[in-house]
Amino acid sequence: MTLEGNYAGVVTRLLANVLDSFIAISLYGVVVSAAVFVWNVTVSNDLEVPTSDTIAWAIGIVLWMFVYFASSWALWGKTVGKAVLGLRIVRRDGADLEGRRAVTRALVYPLTFLSLGIGFAMAVVDRERRALHDVLAGTAVVYDWEARAPRLRNLLDIGVKRPE
């Protein structure tokens, strides 16, 4: 049974988002800590990391999350969390996601949260399981586990003669 084209379930998408949020926030902490360390070693000034009660920290997290999601979607059509759970983001017509749609999806993604749950509820009732950000960006999330198998078989069949 091939899962290519089957729309991803809401629970799987939620788990992928939780995993991605954990990964993105952890990476942000590592990158900020590394930057502060390099600054302190090279410049010899004591640079302090903004604490969680500052606006700089919040702005940094928001920008980092945008970069994490938009770049992952644009480059691979998935984030680490989606890859672990076998999901891929595609255009609504099933074609690969291009950079413009990935950026659009990342920009409108917060609207799904700001709609007080209505944006996510759309994925529960929609036949294609598309949330608000999917509708606005023209995307869909599909299962990807078995989608790679036919492509690999085609690659292996190149130049191989089959017995008649």
Secondary structure by P-SEA (a helix, b strand, c coil): cccccccccaaaaaaaaaaaaaaaaaaaaaaaaaaaaaaaaaccccccccccccaaaaaaaaaaaaaaaaaaaacccccaaaaaabbbbbccccccccaaaaaaaaaaaaaaaaccaaaaaaaacccccccaaaaaacbbbbbccccaaaaaaaaaaccccccc
